Structure formats: structure tokens, C-alpha cells
């Protein structure tokens, strides 16, 4: 069984940015822990009625969400997935990439997301597809998105090899 790696501490006091970004980093580290130490076969193992809900699929999905919400929505990068997702709304879950690459891509995108957030104030507003968001909303949304899928990963990991822990 994989030993739990250290995860960043979440401050109990401090300013809003420090607490929100630490919460997101803690959850990101949890995702990496729950996805780490598996073989490619284990990461693709289907335990649920949805064939898309696998460790590999969730890692790919979370990487896409990091990129979309921070690089596309906040930073204004072109959305190169838009057409693909119109034809297959679950396209990012369908991956044959090795789990090691999925974890590397996720870590790389999380670093990039951190840099993007660091360059903006939480009150900065961005408009995407006719909707206006502030950066605070995007960070909070990604806390929710990452926490939800960390819970899925927790269950999948226990079903795969018995690894448990928050």
C-alpha cells in the first residue's frame, strides 16, 4: 500500500487568498496521492456502471478543468477542446495515456494554474462566453470540483487496492 505523501498545510488563519489557494493545493495533492502508485491497468479499471469513472479518466478530467478554468477563462487562452467536447461531452475521460503521464500533466497544469492565479487579484473579473466571473469564484469552483473528484478517487482507489485515508 502506498504511504500518504505530505500535503500542504491549510492555514487556519490568514488572508482569503492564502486560505483558498492552500485548500486547493491540499486537494490537488490528495488527487495526486490517490492516483499515484497504480499500474496503467489499475488506473483504467472500471468499478462503477459508468465506464468513464476511472482513476485515469478522472485525472484527465481534472487536468482539463484546471486548464479550462484558469488558462482559458481567467487567462484568455484559446479553447482548443471546445469542438471536441461538442461532439463528445466526455472526451477527456477517454484516455489511453499512461497513468505516469496523466499525473505529470496534472502536476504541470496545477503549477501553471497557480502562476495564473498569482498574477490576478481575487476580485479581478473575466468574461468568457458572455458570462462574467471573478477569480475568487473560479478558485472556489475549482475547490469544489477537485474535492468532489478527490472523493471519487478515494472510493476508486479503495476498490482497486484497498488504499484508504483522507
PyMOL commands that set and color helices and strands:
alter all, ss='L'
color gray80, all
select helices_A, chain A and resi 16-35+40-44+55-74+82-87+91-93+99-118+135-161
alter helices_A, ss='H'
color red, helices_A
select strands_A, chain A and resi 125-128+131-134
alter strands_A, ss='S'
color yellow, strands_A
deselect
rebuild
show_as cartoon
